[in-house]
Structure formats: C-alpha cells, structure tokens
Amino acid sequence: MIERQALMDVYLQACETELQAFKPGNVSIYSAADDMTVEDFRLSAKVSAAAITNPDYSLGEKIYYAIEATREAVACNTNLGIVLLCAPLMQAVQTAARGQNLRQALSNVLDNTTVRDAEWVFKAIVLAAPAGLGESGRQDVNQDATVTLTQAMAIAAERDRIALQYTNCFKDIFEFTISEYNRAFVLSGESGWAALTVFAEMLARFPDSHIERKYGKQYSEWIAEQMAELCKAIKAADKPDDVLPLLYRIDEAFKAKKVNPGTTADITVATVLVVLLEQLFSHEI
C-alpha cells in the first residue's frame, strides 16, 4: 500500500512541475495572469492535497472537498480540472487490487462511479464556477444527478476533454502524453521542459475545450499553428533558453486575446502525476 503522504507529495510535485513549465496563455513562474498568480495555484495545491488523498472519501467526496478547500483559500477557480483528473487517479491507487497496474485500477474506478459521486461533483462544479459554464438540457449541474458520474461525463465528453477522459480511461494521457513527457525528460533531464512538451504537443493536435467554451472555434486553428511552431522549435533547441523568446511572443499574443488553454494545462498536471504514480507503483511490486 502506497502511503498517503507519498501520494500528497507526488500530487504537489505534479502541480509544481506544471507551474515550472512556460505554457503560453497560462499561469507559470514565467508569466502570471491578470486575475491569478503562481502563489494562488501553489496554495490551491497545498490545501486540496489532504482531501484528494483522503482514503476514507469516495471519489465524489475527494473532488468536492478538494474544491471546497480551494475555494476557501483562493476564492477563484484555479484547479477544478486538475482535481477532476487527479482524484480518480488517487482513488485508483488507494483501491487497486494486487497485480493491477495503474490504468487497470483506474478503469475499475471509472466503471464503478455512482449517482452519489455525480451529486458531489455537480456541487463541486457549481462551487468552483468555471468560466463558460452554462445550463444543459441533460444532467445540468444545477439540478439533482440521475446518472452515475461516468455517465454524466459521457454526456459532456463532446464539449469537454476532461470529461472525455472519464469515458476512455484517460486515453490522451496513457496513450499519448506520457510518452511525450518521458521522451522529453530523457533528452533534457528537466521536468518543467518535459511538461512544456506535453502542453505544446497536446495543444497542437487537440483544441482546448476551455477556450472553445468561451470563444467557440474562432481561435482553434490559429492556436494549433502557434503550437506546431513551438513544437518544432522545442525539438530543434539545444537548451530550453533557446525557446524563451518564442514562448514570450506566443504568451503575449495569447494573453492579448485572453486565450487561456486551461484544459491542456490540467491534462499536463495529470500526465506528470501519472508518471510519478507509476514510479511509486513500480517500487511496490
């Protein structure tokens, strides 16, 4: 059994690694946003760590109480997507059967969510009040849930890439971004650089659902072009500093349009967490 403190440590490490990556349009140690700072995100990670690793909580309770603690600490939505992605991973670690790997344990968690889990998560979403949240004709978070959490996520999957992960057992992460992270880390030895690679490669291929909820598809092609240029520059760079001028230019352009690839940043955190959790799993065997 992996100790709870170890889970808290890797969760905080994953959150910090994402902040060390210069992600254009997003908050990092290189660039703040108008309404949020690096310290807001660090505090959010710190206060949510206890709830998201509480072995006595159900999946839904993990999510709700992590968001409640965050809201009390920073009074804004810094980590809803992070918590929605990381809580099932923590639940998987804490309920894994002998011989299961992390994705097998995660599949078991996602296959067995409940209506009560959905109710807790609906409450968490309303409390976090994410940008672009509106009313829905099916399983509106402002109403009582009548389906399981995974079923509710399936309804939202077409318009939300985080919800999509609940329907395919985190396919983007296990079948794409982990390999991108590991390849970049082997080449650079720097976790922040590897996290940036994940962010750029993901955003070059898939529109960010946080952005599209706010703006539709008006920026999607332009963002993909910017990220394709960044991915090419990352691969050609001898050292991370070589890419900094391009990163500052793209970051300025994104923030001028108030374009924040928040979903992609959340998936980056979850990717780093999976890498760290799999390392813990390997030591348990």
C-alpha positions as a Markdown table, in Angstrom:
| # | Residue | x | y | z |
|---|---|---|---|---|
| 1 | Met | 0.0 | 0.0 | 0.0 |
| 2 | Ile | 1.4 | 3.4 | -1.0 |
| 3 | Glu | 1.4 | 5.7 | 2.0 |
| 4 | Arg | -0.9 | 8.7 | 1.9 |
| 5 | Gln | 2.0 | 11.2 | 2.5 |
| 6 | Ala | 3.7 | 9.8 | -0.6 |
| 7 | Leu | 0.5 | 10.5 | -2.6 |
| 8 | Met | 0.3 | 14.0 | -1.3 |
| 9 | Asp | 3.9 | 14.6 | -2.2 |
| 10 | Val | 3.6 | 13.5 | -5.8 |
| 11 | Tyr | 0.4 | 15.5 | -6.2 |
| 12 | Leu | 2.1 | 18.6 | -5.0 |
| 13 | Gln | 5.1 | 17.8 | -7.2 |
| 14 | Ala | 2.9 | 17.4 | -10.3 |
| 15 | Cys | 1.2 | 20.7 | -9.6 |
| 16 | Glu | 4.6 | 22.5 | -9.1 |
| 17 | Thr | 6.1 | 20.9 | -12.2 |
| 18 | Glu | 3.3 | 22.3 | -14.4 |
| 19 | Leu | 4.0 | 25.8 | -12.9 |
| 20 | Gln | 7.6 | 25.4 | -13.9 |
| 21 | Ala | 6.6 | 25.0 | -17.5 |
| 22 | Phe | 6.3 | 28.2 | -19.6 |
| 23 | Lys | 2.9 | 27.4 | -21.0 |
| 24 | Pro | 1.7 | 30.2 | -23.3 |
| 25 | Gly | -1.5 | 31.8 | -22.2 |
| 26 | Asn | -1.4 | 30.0 | -18.8 |
| 27 | Val | 0.0 | 30.9 | -15.4 |
| 28 | Ser | 3.6 | 29.8 | -14.8 |
| 29 | Ile | 6.7 | 31.0 | -12.9 |
| 30 | Tyr | 7.5 | 33.0 | -16.1 |
| 31 | Ser | 4.1 | 34.7 | -16.6 |
| 32 | Ala | 1.1 | 35.5 | -14.4 |
| 33 | Ala | -2.4 | 36.2 | -15.5 |
| 34 | Asp | -4.5 | 39.3 | -14.8 |
| 35 | Asp | -6.5 | 37.6 | -12.0 |
| 36 | Met | -4.4 | 34.7 | -10.8 |
| 37 | Thr | -0.8 | 34.2 | -9.7 |
| 38 | Val | 1.6 | 31.2 | -9.2 |
| 39 | Glu | 1.0 | 31.5 | -5.5 |
| 40 | Asp | -2.7 | 31.1 | -6.0 |
| 41 | Phe | -2.0 | 27.8 | -7.7 |
| 42 | Arg | 0.5 | 26.7 | -5.2 |
| 43 | Leu | -1.8 | 27.4 | -2.3 |
| 44 | Ser | -4.6 | 25.6 | -4.2 |
| 45 | Ala | -2.5 | 22.5 | -4.5 |
| 46 | Lys | -1.5 | 22.6 | -0.8 |
| 47 | Val | -5.0 | 23.0 | 0.6 |
| 48 | Ser | -6.6 | 20.4 | -1.8 |
| 49 | Ala | -3.9 | 17.7 | -1.2 |
| 50 | Ala | -5.5 | 16.4 | 2.0 |
| 51 | Ala | -8.9 | 15.9 | 0.6 |
| 52 | Ile | -7.8 | 14.4 | -2.7 |
| 53 | Thr | -5.8 | 11.8 | -0.9 |
| 54 | Asn | -8.2 | 11.0 | 1.9 |
| 55 | Pro | -8.7 | 7.2 | 1.8 |
| 56 | Asp | -12.0 | 7.5 | 3.6 |
| 57 | Tyr | -13.6 | 9.6 | 0.9 |
| 58 | Ser | -15.5 | 8.4 | -2.1 |
| 59 | Leu | -14.4 | 9.7 | -5.5 |
| 60 | Gly | -17.1 | 12.4 | -5.4 |
| 61 | Glu | -16.2 | 13.4 | -1.9 |
| 62 | Lys | -12.5 | 13.7 | -2.8 |
| 63 | Ile | -13.4 | 16.1 | -5.6 |
| 64 | Tyr | -15.9 | 18.2 | -3.6 |
| 65 | Tyr | -13.9 | 18.7 | -0.5 |
| 66 | Ala | -10.7 | 19.5 | -2.6 |
| 67 | Ile | -12.7 | 22.2 | -4.4 |
| 68 | Glu | -14.2 | 23.5 | -1.1 |
| 69 | Ala | -10.8 | 23.8 | 0.4 |
| 70 | Thr | -9.5 | 25.6 | -2.6 |
| 71 | Arg | -12.4 | 28.0 | -2.8 |
| 72 | Glu | -12.0 | 28.9 | 0.9 |
| 73 | Ala | -8.3 | 29.6 | 0.3 |
| 74 | Val | -8.2 | 31.5 | -3.0 |
| 75 | Ala | -11.8 | 32.4 | -3.8 |
| 76 | Cys | -11.4 | 31.6 | -7.5 |
| 77 | Asn | -11.3 | 28.6 | -9.8 |
| 78 | Thr | -7.7 | 27.6 | -10.0 |
| 79 | Asn | -7.9 | 23.8 | -10.0 |
| 80 | Leu | -11.3 | 22.2 | -10.9 |
| 81 | Gly | -9.9 | 20.5 | -14.0 |
| 82 | Ile | -6.8 | 19.3 | -12.1 |
| 83 | Val | -8.9 | 17.9 | -9.3 |
| 84 | Leu | -11.4 | 16.2 | -11.7 |
| 85 | Leu | -8.4 | 14.4 | -13.4 |
| 86 | Cys | -6.3 | 13.7 | -10.3 |
| 87 | Ala | -8.9 | 12.4 | -7.9 |
| 88 | Pro | -9.7 | 9.3 | -9.9 |
| 89 | Leu | -6.0 | 8.5 | -10.1 |
| 90 | Met | -5.7 | 8.8 | -6.4 |
| 91 | Gln | -8.8 | 6.7 | -5.9 |
| 92 | Ala | -7.3 | 4.1 | -8.3 |
| 93 | Val | -4.1 | 3.9 | -6.3 |
| 94 | Gln | -5.9 | 3.5 | -3.0 |
| 95 | Thr | -8.3 | 0.8 | -4.2 |
| 96 | Ala | -6.0 | -1.1 | -6.6 |
| 97 | Ala | -6.2 | -4.9 | -6.3 |
| 98 | Arg | -3.0 | -6.9 | -6.1 |
| 99 | Gly | -1.4 | -7.3 | -9.5 |
| 100 | Gln | -3.2 | -4.4 | -11.1 |
| 101 | Asn | -1.3 | -1.6 | -12.9 |
| 102 | Leu | -2.4 | 2.0 | -12.5 |
| 103 | Arg | -4.6 | 2.1 | -15.6 |
| 104 | Gln | -6.3 | -1.2 | -14.8 |
| 105 | Ala | -7.1 | 0.2 | -11.3 |
| 106 | Leu | -8.3 | 3.4 | -12.9 |
| 107 | Ser | -10.6 | 1.6 | -15.2 |
| 108 | Asn | -12.2 | -0.2 | -12.2 |
| 109 | Val | -12.8 | 3.2 | -10.5 |
| 110 | Leu | -14.4 | 4.8 | -13.6 |
| 111 | Asp | -16.5 | 1.7 | -14.3 |
| 112 | Asn | -18.0 | 1.9 | -10.8 |
| 113 | Thr | -18.8 | 5.5 | -10.1 |
| 114 | Thr | -22.2 | 6.2 | -8.6 |
| 115 | Val | -25.0 | 8.7 | -8.8 |
| 116 | Arg | -23.8 | 10.0 | -5.4 |
| 117 | Asp | -20.4 | 10.7 | -6.9 |
| 118 | Ala | -22.1 | 12.7 | -9.6 |
| 119 | Glu | -24.0 | 14.7 | -7.0 |
| 120 | Trp | -20.8 | 15.6 | -5.1 |
| 121 | Val | -19.1 | 16.6 | -8.4 |
| 122 | Phe | -22.1 | 18.7 | -9.5 |
| 123 | Lys | -21.8 | 20.5 | -6.2 |
| 124 | Ala | -18.1 | 21.0 | -6.7 |
| 125 | Ile | -18.6 | 22.4 | -10.2 |
| 126 | Val | -21.2 | 24.9 | -9.0 |
| 127 | Leu | -18.9 | 25.9 | -6.2 |
| 128 | Ala | -15.9 | 26.4 | -8.5 |
| 129 | Ala | -18.0 | 28.3 | -11.0 |
| 130 | Pro | -15.7 | 27.7 | -14.0 |
| 131 | Ala | -15.8 | 30.1 | -16.9 |
| 132 | Gly | -18.1 | 29.2 | -19.7 |
| 133 | Leu | -20.4 | 27.1 | -17.5 |
| 134 | Gly | -24.0 | 27.3 | -18.7 |
| 135 | Glu | -27.2 | 25.4 | -18.4 |
| 136 | Ser | -27.5 | 22.0 | -20.0 |
| 137 | Gly | -30.6 | 20.1 | -21.1 |
| 138 | Arg | -29.2 | 16.9 | -19.8 |
| 139 | Gln | -27.7 | 16.4 | -16.3 |
| 140 | Asp | -27.4 | 20.1 | -15.6 |
| 141 | Val | -25.0 | 20.6 | -12.6 |
| 142 | Asn | -27.6 | 22.9 | -11.0 |
| 143 | Gln | -30.0 | 20.1 | -10.7 |
| 144 | Asp | -30.0 | 16.7 | -9.0 |
| 145 | Ala | -28.0 | 14.0 | -10.7 |
| 146 | Thr | -29.9 | 11.0 | -12.0 |
| 147 | Val | -27.0 | 9.1 | -13.6 |
| 148 | Thr | -23.5 | 8.0 | -12.4 |
| 149 | Leu | -20.6 | 10.3 | -12.6 |
| 150 | Thr | -19.1 | 8.5 | -15.6 |
| 151 | Gln | -22.4 | 8.6 | -17.4 |
| 152 | Ala | -22.6 | 12.3 | -16.7 |
| 153 | Met | -19.1 | 12.8 | -18.1 |
| 154 | Ala | -20.1 | 10.9 | -21.2 |
| 155 | Ile | -22.9 | 13.4 | -21.8 |
| 156 | Ala | -20.3 | 16.2 | -21.5 |
| 157 | Ala | -17.5 | 14.5 | -23.4 |
| 158 | Glu | -18.2 | 16.0 | -26.8 |
| 159 | Arg | -17.6 | 19.5 | -25.5 |
| 160 | Asp | -15.1 | 18.9 | -22.6 |
| 161 | Arg | -11.8 | 17.0 | -23.0 |
| 162 | Ile | -11.6 | 16.4 | -19.2 |
| 163 | Ala | -15.0 | 14.7 | -19.3 |
| 164 | Leu | -13.8 | 12.7 | -22.3 |
| 165 | Gln | -11.0 | 11.1 | -20.2 |
| 166 | Tyr | -13.6 | 9.5 | -17.9 |
| 167 | Thr | -15.1 | 7.7 | -20.9 |
| 168 | Asn | -11.9 | 6.3 | -22.4 |
| 169 | Cys | -9.8 | 5.6 | -19.2 |
| 170 | Phe | -7.6 | 8.7 | -19.7 |
| 171 | Lys | -6.6 | 7.7 | -23.2 |
| 172 | Asp | -4.9 | 11.0 | -24.0 |
| 173 | Ile | -2.6 | 10.6 | -21.1 |
| 174 | Phe | -1.8 | 6.9 | -21.1 |
| 175 | Glu | -1.5 | 6.6 | -24.9 |
| 176 | Phe | 0.0 | 9.9 | -25.9 |
| 177 | Thr | 1.2 | 12.4 | -23.3 |
| 178 | Ile | 3.1 | 10.1 | -21.0 |
| 179 | Ser | 5.4 | 9.0 | -23.9 |
| 180 | Glu | 5.9 | 12.7 | -24.9 |
| 181 | Tyr | 6.8 | 13.6 | -21.3 |
| 182 | Asn | 9.2 | 10.7 | -20.9 |
| 183 | Arg | 10.9 | 11.3 | -24.2 |
| 184 | Ala | 11.4 | 15.0 | -23.5 |
| 185 | Phe | 12.6 | 14.2 | -19.9 |
| 186 | Val | 15.2 | 11.7 | -21.1 |
| 187 | Leu | 16.5 | 14.3 | -23.6 |
| 188 | Ser | 16.6 | 17.3 | -21.3 |
| 189 | Gly | 16.6 | 15.9 | -17.7 |
| 190 | Glu | 14.2 | 18.7 | -16.8 |
| 191 | Ser | 10.6 | 18.0 | -15.7 |
| 192 | Gly | 9.4 | 21.6 | -16.5 |
| 193 | Trp | 10.7 | 21.2 | -20.1 |
| 194 | Ala | 9.1 | 17.8 | -20.4 |
| 195 | Ala | 5.8 | 19.3 | -19.1 |
| 196 | Leu | 6.0 | 22.1 | -21.6 |
| 197 | Thr | 6.5 | 19.5 | -24.4 |
| 198 | Val | 3.3 | 17.7 | -23.2 |
| 199 | Phe | 1.4 | 21.0 | -23.3 |
| 200 | Ala | 2.6 | 22.0 | -26.7 |
| 201 | Glu | 2.2 | 18.6 | -28.4 |
| 202 | Met | -1.3 | 18.2 | -26.9 |
| 203 | Leu | -2.4 | 21.7 | -27.9 |
| 204 | Ala | -1.0 | 21.4 | -31.4 |
| 205 | Arg | -3.3 | 18.4 | -32.0 |
| 206 | Phe | -6.4 | 19.0 | -30.0 |
| 207 | Pro | -8.4 | 22.2 | -29.4 |
| 208 | Asp | -8.6 | 23.3 | -25.8 |
| 209 | Ser | -12.2 | 22.9 | -24.6 |
| 210 | His | -11.8 | 25.7 | -22.0 |
| 211 | Ile | -11.1 | 28.1 | -24.8 |
| 212 | Glu | -13.8 | 26.7 | -27.1 |
| 213 | Arg | -16.4 | 27.0 | -24.4 |
| 214 | Lys | -15.6 | 30.7 | -24.2 |
| 215 | Tyr | -14.9 | 31.6 | -27.8 |
| 216 | Gly | -16.1 | 28.7 | -30.0 |
| 217 | Lys | -13.6 | 27.7 | -32.7 |
| 218 | Gln | -12.5 | 31.2 | -33.8 |
| 219 | Tyr | -9.0 | 30.7 | -32.3 |
| 220 | Ser | -8.6 | 26.9 | -32.6 |
| 221 | Glu | -6.7 | 26.8 | -35.9 |
| 222 | Trp | -4.5 | 29.8 | -35.0 |
| 223 | Ile | -3.6 | 28.2 | -31.7 |
| 224 | Ala | -2.7 | 24.9 | -33.4 |
| 225 | Glu | -0.4 | 26.8 | -35.8 |
| 226 | Gln | 1.3 | 28.6 | -32.9 |
| 227 | Met | 1.8 | 25.3 | -31.1 |
| 228 | Ala | 3.1 | 23.5 | -34.2 |
| 229 | Glu | 5.7 | 26.2 | -34.5 |
| 230 | Leu | 6.6 | 25.8 | -30.8 |
| 231 | Cys | 6.9 | 22.0 | -31.1 |
| 232 | Lys | 9.2 | 22.4 | -34.0 |
| 233 | Ala | 11.4 | 24.9 | -32.0 |
| 234 | Ile | 11.4 | 22.6 | -29.0 |
| 235 | Lys | 12.7 | 19.7 | -31.0 |
| 236 | Ala | 15.4 | 21.8 | -32.6 |
| 237 | Ala | 16.6 | 23.6 | -29.4 |
| 238 | Asp | 19.9 | 22.8 | -27.8 |
| 239 | Lys | 18.7 | 24.1 | -24.4 |
| 240 | Pro | 15.4 | 25.4 | -23.0 |
| 241 | Asp | 16.6 | 29.0 | -23.1 |
| 242 | Asp | 16.7 | 28.8 | -26.9 |
| 243 | Val | 12.9 | 28.7 | -27.0 |
| 244 | Leu | 12.3 | 31.5 | -24.5 |
| 245 | Pro | 11.9 | 34.4 | -27.0 |
| 246 | Leu | 9.3 | 32.4 | -28.9 |
| 247 | Leu | 7.5 | 31.4 | -25.7 |
| 248 | Tyr | 7.3 | 35.1 | -24.6 |
| 249 | Arg | 5.9 | 36.1 | -28.0 |
| 250 | Ile | 3.2 | 33.4 | -28.1 |
| 251 | Asp | 2.3 | 34.0 | -24.4 |
| 252 | Glu | 1.9 | 37.7 | -25.1 |
| 253 | Ala | -0.3 | 37.0 | -28.2 |
| 254 | Phe | -2.5 | 34.5 | -26.3 |
| 255 | Lys | -2.9 | 36.8 | -23.3 |
| 256 | Ala | -3.7 | 39.8 | -25.5 |
| 257 | Lys | -6.7 | 37.8 | -26.8 |
| 258 | Lys | -7.4 | 36.4 | -23.3 |
| 259 | Val | -6.8 | 32.9 | -24.6 |
| 260 | Asn | -6.0 | 30.5 | -21.7 |
| 261 | Pro | -5.5 | 26.8 | -22.6 |
| 262 | Gly | -6.6 | 25.7 | -19.1 |
| 263 | Thr | -7.8 | 22.3 | -20.1 |
| 264 | Thr | -4.5 | 21.5 | -21.7 |
| 265 | Ala | -2.7 | 22.7 | -18.6 |
| 266 | Asp | -4.9 | 20.4 | -16.4 |
| 267 | Ile | -4.0 | 17.4 | -18.6 |
| 268 | Thr | -0.4 | 18.4 | -18.2 |
| 269 | Val | -0.7 | 18.1 | -14.4 |
| 270 | Ala | -2.4 | 14.8 | -14.7 |
| 271 | Thr | 0.3 | 13.5 | -17.0 |
| 272 | Val | 3.1 | 14.4 | -14.6 |
| 273 | Leu | 1.0 | 12.8 | -11.8 |
| 274 | Val | 0.6 | 9.5 | -13.7 |
| 275 | Val | 4.4 | 9.4 | -14.4 |
| 276 | Leu | 5.1 | 9.8 | -10.7 |
| 277 | Leu | 2.4 | 7.4 | -9.6 |
| 278 | Glu | 3.7 | 4.7 | -11.9 |
| 279 | Gln | 7.1 | 5.1 | -10.4 |
| 280 | Leu | 5.5 | 4.5 | -7.0 |
| 281 | Phe | 3.7 | 1.5 | -8.3 |
| 282 | Ser | 6.9 | 0.0 | -9.7 |
| 283 | His | 8.5 | 0.3 | -6.3 |
| 284 | Glu | 5.5 | -1.6 | -4.7 |
| 285 | Ile | 6.0 | -4.6 | -7.0 |
